[in-house]
Amino acid sequence: MFMHNKRLQYTVRVSEPNPRLATMMMEQFGGADGELAAAMRYFTQGLGEDDPGRKDMLLDIATEELSHLEVIGSIVTMLNKGLKAQLAEGTMKEAELYQMVGQTGTSAKESILFGGAPALCDSAGVPWTAAYVDSRGEPTVDLRSNIAAEARAKIVYERLINITDDPGIKDALGFLMTREVAHQKSFEKALYAIENNFPSGKLPGVEKYASMYVNTSQGEGDTTGPWNTGDEWDRVDDLQQVMPADEGDGTASVKLPAKDKKVAAKMVERTASDPSADPTTGADLGAGPGAGRTKNGDMGGAPDIQSAPAMAEATVAK
């Protein structure tokens, strides 16, 4: 059960309306790394969590993320105050109002449909979607995802702070950014409190593949480091050594029942290509400049590009 406290978790002080900035702030309201996505991610994880400690932590943080959604929504509302009033009352001339909406950088949906109020959209007007919630129901997977989500949100807040000179907004965003850091610390502690947390899940990796590093991007710029060399790695530079990795023949096969095998053979026979055939095709018949070599024996039956200057001269002469 939730009880709403009318006081924000952090005071919002906006110096002056700025609808363009409000549009950018929407990224943390209804965006992929925004507060609503975080709240829904942690609530669903918390509801499905069996460990009492992790359950309590997830529901605590999920609820706090909703309070952060309220802070961001309040910032958006304050930044849009002037625009909302003008849209609602229509005191400006039509052309002036049209120009005002266009100059602010707000989308037509945000201005006309939502009247400048915060909506569950990102900064481009894309509606929020539950696809942003990437939980898998496995604590070591979800906690790692949560750590990454908090890190991404922290960076978005940094960028928002860097694009505004409003001291009150900077102050509130600094608080929200720092809470992302605190949540990341909590998730890290919860992850490493799980014994044998890597690799994720119950099944162990196949030992002979677990330490193999395959250098598949070779050439200038090839670099070595602790991520691909040293005692922890069996580095493979000659790709023939691991093609295929299972020492099989590298082909795909299936054991078919006799009746399916017979039908499959008939299908192969019916759809086989004749390598000796060289039919005239639509590409040959309709070939023009740039078609490449065709059965006509030329480059598409038209003068090649090298003769273009001569064609131009002939046209001028005429």
BELFENSUL-V39219 format. One record per helix or strand of 3 or more residues. SS is the DSSP state (H for helix, E for strand). FROM is the first residue (numbers start at 1). LEN is the number of residues. Records with the same first field share a line. If there is no record, write none. Layout:
# BELFENSUL-V39219
SS->FROM-LEN + FROM-LEN
This chain:
# BELFENSUL-V39219
H->19-7 + 27-4 + 35-14 + 52-28 + 81-9 + 94-11 + 108-6 + 130-3 + 139-24 + 167-26 + 207-4 + 239-4 + 258-13 + 282-4 + 305-13
E->212-3 + 234-3
